[in-house]
Amino acid sequence: MAIKTFLESIRDTMHDEMARDERVFVLGEDVGVTGGVFRATEGLYEKFGADRAIDTPLAELSIIGIAIGAAAVGMRPIAEIQFADFIHPAFDQIVNEAAKMRYRSNAGWECPLVIRTPYGGGVHGGLYHSQSIEAFFCHSPGLYVVAPSTPRDAKGLLLSAIRNPDPVLFLEHKKLYRSIKGEVPDGEYTIPLGRADVKRAGSDITAIAYGAMLHETLNAAEQLAREGIEVEVVDLRTLFPLDRETILTSVRKTSKVCIIHEDTKTMGLGAEVAAIISEEAFGDLDAPIRRVTGPDLPGIPFNETGEHAFLPNAEKIATALRELARY
C-alpha cells in the first residue's frame, strides 16, 4: 500500500500494465517526449520507447480512428485526448465506430480501447478547458463511461478499463490530479466496471455524486453530521452503465435523494439517475428528488467569481441537503 496522488495512481497504473502486456501502448498529443500536459504519461517514453508512447498530430479524430484500428487487430491502445473539450472532432469515431463495433459485427469484433481525458472545472480554465462531457457519451450503448474520484479507484478502474474487451471513456477530473491523495494497493488491484461505491454510510438522505463533486459532497455531509443529519454518499464511479442496485438500495434506506454534478442541469446525468429512482422507487420517497448542478450556461467563466458562481460546492450542497432534511 502506498500514498499517491490521483495523477500518480493513473501514471503508475499505465506503466505497470504496459510492462505486463506488450500490446498496451499510449498515443496522443504530447504524451511521449513531453510526458503529457499534466505529466500523466511522464516516463513512459523513456521506459517503453517511441513505438509505445506515441506523439500524434493535433488531430483528435485521427487519434481515435488509429486507436480503433489498433484495438480491432488485438492491440490495447490508451488514447489520450489532451482536454475533454477537444474530444468533439472524434465524436463520430467514438459513437459510430468504437461503441458499435461489437454490435454491428454480431460480437465478431472487439474494441479494447481506453480513451483517457481530463475534464471539469475549478482550475480557471475558462470555456474551452473546463467542460464536463459525460452526458453526451452516456447516451451511447456499447461505450463504458468511467469517472473515478480517488487514487485507489483510479487504479482499480483504469486496470479494468485497459483489460475490458469493449471501449471505455475514462474521465479524469483535472482538479483532482494533484489535490487528492490516498492509499493505493500494490500489485494486482481491479474494480469491476459498473459498480458504484458507498463512500459514507448514512440513514437520513442519499447524496449521489462523482468526480470532484464527490469530495464537495463528502465535505457537505460532514457539515450536516455535526447538525445531527446523517447523509449517505454514493460515488457512481461508472457513469454508464449505472449501478442501479446500489442507487436504489440506498434510496430505499433513506427515502430522500440529492444528486450532484458540475455539468449543466438540463439533460445532465442527474436527470437519468432521477428517472431511475422515480420509476423504480417512487413509493419509497418522502420528498421530491433534488439536484445540485451547474447552471444551463454555454461554459464556465474564467474569472474566479464567475467560476465559483457556476460550480456546485460544499456550501451549496449542504444547503440543499438541509432543505431536504426539513421536508
C-alpha positions in Angstrom: 0.0 0.0 0.0 1.4 3.4 -1.0 0.1 7.0 -0.6 -0.2 8.5 -4.1 -1.9 11.5 -5.8 -4.7 10.9 -8.2 -2.3 11.6 -11.1 0.5 9.3 -9.8 -2.0 6.5 -9.5 -3.0 6.8 -13.1 0.5 7.1 -14.4 1.8 4.2 -12.3 -1.1 2.0 -13.4 -0.4 2.7 -17.1 3.3 2.0 -16.5 2.7 -1.4 -14.8 0.2 -2.6 -17.4 2.5 -1.6 -20.2 5.2 -3.6 -18.5 2.9 -6.6 -18.1 1.3 -6.6 -21.5 3.3 -5.6 -24.6 0.0 -5.0 -26.5 -0.7 -1.9 -24.4 0.5 1.4 -25.7 -0.4 5.1 -25.4 -0.9 7.7 -28.1 -2.0 11.3 -28.1 -0.8 14.9 -28.3 2.5 15.4 -26.3 2.1 12.0 -24.4 5.6 10.9 -25.5 8.7 13.1 -25.1 6.9 15.8 -23.0 5.0 13.3 -20.8 1.6 14.9 -21.3 0.5 18.4 -20.4 -0.4 17.2 -16.9 2.6 14.8 -16.8 0.2 11.8 -16.7 2.4 9.9 -19.2 5.8 11.1 -17.8 8.5 8.4 -18.0 6.6 6.1 -20.4 8.6 7.3 -23.5 11.9 6.8 -21.7 10.9 3.3 -20.5 9.0 1.9 -23.5 10.2 4.0 -26.4 8.6 5.9 -29.3 6.7 2.8 -30.6 4.6 2.5 -27.4 4.4 6.2 -26.2 3.4 7.8 -29.5 3.2 11.5 -30.1 0.5 12.3 -32.6 -0.5 15.4 -34.6 -3.2 17.7 -33.2 -6.0 15.7 -34.7 -8.4 14.1 -32.3 -10.4 12.3 -35.0 -7.2 10.6 -36.2 -6.0 9.7 -32.7 -9.2 7.8 -32.0 -9.5 6.4 -35.5 -6.0 5.0 -35.4 -6.6 3.6 -31.8 -9.8 1.9 -33.0 -7.9 0.2 -35.8 -5.2 -1.0 -33.4 -7.8 -2.3 -31.0 -9.6 -4.2 -33.8 -6.5 -6.2 -34.5 -5.8 -7.1 -30.9 -3.7 -4.2 -29.5 -4.7 -2.5 -26.3 -4.4 1.3 -27.1 -4.8 4.0 -24.5 -5.7 7.1 -26.4 -5.3 10.5 -24.6 -7.4 13.5 -25.6 -5.5 16.4 -24.1 -8.6 18.1 -22.8 -12.2 16.7 -22.9 -13.2 20.0 -24.5 -11.4 18.9 -27.7 -12.9 15.4 -27.9 -15.8 16.5 -30.2 -14.0 16.2 -33.6 -13.6 12.5 -32.6 -17.3 12.1 -31.7 -18.2 10.2 -34.8 -15.3 7.7 -34.4 -16.2 7.1 -30.7 -20.0 6.8 -31.1 -20.4 5.4 -34.6 -17.4 3.1 -34.7 -15.9 2.2 -31.3 -19.2 1.9 -29.4 -20.9 -0.1 -32.2 -18.1 -2.4 -33.0 -19.3 -5.5 -31.1 -23.0 -4.9 -32.0 -22.5 -4.4 -35.8 -20.2 -7.4 -36.1 -22.5 -9.7 -34.1 -19.8 -10.0 -31.4 -17.3 -11.0 -34.1 -15.0 -8.0 -33.3 -14.0 -6.4 -30.1 -12.7 -2.9 -29.5 -10.5 -2.9 -26.3 -9.8 0.8 -26.3 -9.4 3.2 -23.5 -9.9 6.9 -24.1 -8.4 9.0 -21.3 -9.2 12.6 -21.0 -9.1 15.3 -18.3 -12.5 17.1 -17.8 -14.2 19.5 -15.4 -13.7 23.0 -14.0 -12.3 24.6 -10.9 -8.9 25.4 -12.3 -9.7 28.7 -14.1 -9.7 27.0 -17.4 -12.5 29.1 -18.9 -14.9 27.9 -21.6 -12.6 25.6 -23.5 -10.7 23.8 -20.7 -13.4 23.2 -18.2 -16.2 21.2 -19.8 -18.0 18.1 -18.5 -18.8 15.9 -21.4 -20.2 12.7 -19.7 -23.9 13.2 -20.7 -23.1 13.2 -24.4 -21.3 9.8 -24.2 -23.5 8.1 -21.7 -26.1 8.2 -24.4 -24.1 5.7 -26.4 -24.7 2.0 -25.6 -21.6 -0.1 -26.2 -19.4 2.5 -24.6 -18.4 2.4 -20.9 -18.0 5.8 -19.2 -16.0 5.9 -16.1 -15.1 8.7 -13.7 -13.1 7.8 -10.6 -12.8 10.1 -7.7 -9.9 8.7 -5.6 -6.4 7.4 -6.3 -7.5 3.9 -5.2 -10.5 3.9 -7.6 -8.4 5.4 -10.3 -6.0 2.4 -10.3 -8.7 -0.3 -9.9 -10.9 1.2 -12.6 -8.2 2.0 -15.1 -6.8 -1.5 -14.8 -10.2 -2.9 -15.5 -10.7 -0.5 -18.4 -7.5 -1.5 -20.1 -8.4 -5.1 -19.9 -12.0 -4.6 -20.9 -12.9 -6.0 -24.4 -15.1 -3.0 -25.2 -14.3 0.7 -25.4 -14.1 2.8 -22.2 -14.1 6.6 -21.9 -12.1 7.2 -18.8 -12.7 10.7 -17.4 -10.1 12.2 -15.1 -11.2 15.3 -13.3 -8.2 17.7 -13.7 -8.8 19.4 -10.3 -8.2 16.1 -8.6 -4.8 15.3 -10.3 -2.6 16.8 -7.5 -5.2 17.9 -4.9 -6.3 14.4 -3.8 -4.0 11.8 -2.2 -4.9 8.4 -0.8 -3.8 4.8 -0.3 -3.4 2.7 -3.4 -3.0 -1.0 -3.2 0.2 -2.5 -4.5 0.3 -5.1 -7.3 -2.8 -6.5 -8.9 -5.9 -4.5 -8.0 -9.0 -4.1 -10.1 -12.5 -2.7 -9.6 -15.3 -4.1 -11.8 -16.8 -1.6 -14.2 -20.4 -0.8 -13.5 -20.2 -0.8 -9.7 -20.9 2.3 -7.5 -19.4 2.7 -4.0 -20.9 4.0 -0.8 -18.2 6.3 0.4 -20.1 7.4 3.5 -22.9 5.5 5.2 -25.9 7.4 6.5 -29.6 7.0 7.3 -31.3 10.3 6.5 -30.5 11.4 3.0 -28.8 9.8 -0.1 -26.4 12.1 -1.9 -25.2 10.8 -5.3 -22.1 12.3 -6.9 -18.9 11.5 -8.8 -15.6 13.1 -9.8 -14.6 16.3 -8.0 -18.2 16.7 -6.7 -17.8 13.6 -4.6 -15.3 15.4 -2.4 -17.5 18.5 -2.1 -20.4 16.2 -1.2 -18.4 14.4 1.5 -17.5 17.8 3.0 -21.2 18.8 3.0 -22.1 15.5 4.6 -19.6 16.2 7.4 -21.2 19.6 8.0 -24.6 18.0 8.3 -23.3 15.3 10.6 -22.4 18.0 13.1 -26.1 19.1 12.9 -27.4 15.6 13.6 -28.2 14.7 9.9 -26.6 11.6 8.5 -26.0 11.7 4.8 -25.2 8.6 2.8 -22.8 9.4 0.0 -22.8 7.2 -3.1 -20.0 7.6 -5.6 -21.2 6.4 -9.0 -17.7 5.7 -10.4 -19.1 4.2 -13.6 -21.5 6.6 -15.2 -22.6 4.1 -17.9 -23.8 1.5 -17.2 -25.2 2.9 -13.9 -25.2 0.7 -10.9 -29.0 0.7 -10.3 -28.8 -1.8 -7.4 -26.6 0.4 -5.2 -28.5 3.5 -6.1 -31.9 2.0 -5.3 -30.7 0.2 -2.1 -29.5 3.5 -0.7 -32.6 5.4 -1.7 -34.9 2.8 -0.2 -33.0 3.1 3.1 -33.0 6.9 3.4 -36.1 7.9 1.3 -34.6 11.3 0.4 -32.2 11.9 -2.5 -30.0 14.7 -3.7 -28.0 14.2 -7.0 -24.9 16.4 -7.5 -22.8 17.0 -10.6 -21.0 20.1 -12.0 -22.3 19.6 -15.6 -25.2 21.7 -16.7 -28.6 20.7 -15.3 -30.8 20.1 -18.3 -30.3 16.6 -19.8 -27.4 16.1 -17.4 -26.6 12.7 -16.0 -28.6 13.5 -12.8 -31.8 13.5 -14.9 -31.3 9.8 -15.8 -30.5 8.9 -12.2 -33.6 10.7 -11.0 -35.7 8.9 -13.7 -34.4 5.5 -12.5 -35.4 6.4 -8.9 -38.8 7.8 -9.9 -39.6 4.7 -12.0 -38.4 2.1 -9.6 -38.5 3.6 -6.0 -41.1 6.3 -6.2 -43.1 4.7 -3.3 -40.0 4.9 -1.1 -39.5 8.6 -1.4 -40.5 11.0 1.3 -39.5 14.2 -0.6 -39.0 15.4 -4.2 -35.6 14.5 -5.7 -33.2 17.4 -5.6 -30.4 18.2 -8.0 -27.4 20.5 -7.3 -25.7 21.1 -10.6 -24.1 23.7 -12.8 -26.5 26.2 -14.4 -27.6 26.0 -18.1 -24.9 28.2 -19.4 -22.7 27.7 -22.5 -19.5 27.5 -20.4 -17.7 28.0 -17.1 -16.4 31.6 -16.7 -12.7 32.1 -16.5 -12.7 34.6 -13.6 -12.8 33.3 -10.1 -16.1 35.0 -9.2 -17.9 33.6 -12.2 -16.4 30.1 -11.8 -17.4 30.0 -8.2 -20.9 31.0 -9.0 -21.2 28.3 -11.7 -19.8 25.3 -9.8 -21.5 23.4 -7.0 -19.6 23.4 -3.8 -19.9 22.0 -0.3 -21.9 25.0 0.9 -24.4 24.9 -1.9 -24.8 21.1 -1.5 -25.2 21.5 2.3 -28.0 24.0 1.8 -29.9 21.6 -0.5 -29.4 18.7 2.0 -30.7 20.8 4.9 -33.8 21.7 2.9 -34.4 18.0 2.1 -33.9 17.1 5.8 -36.6 19.6 6.7 -39.1 18.5 4.1 
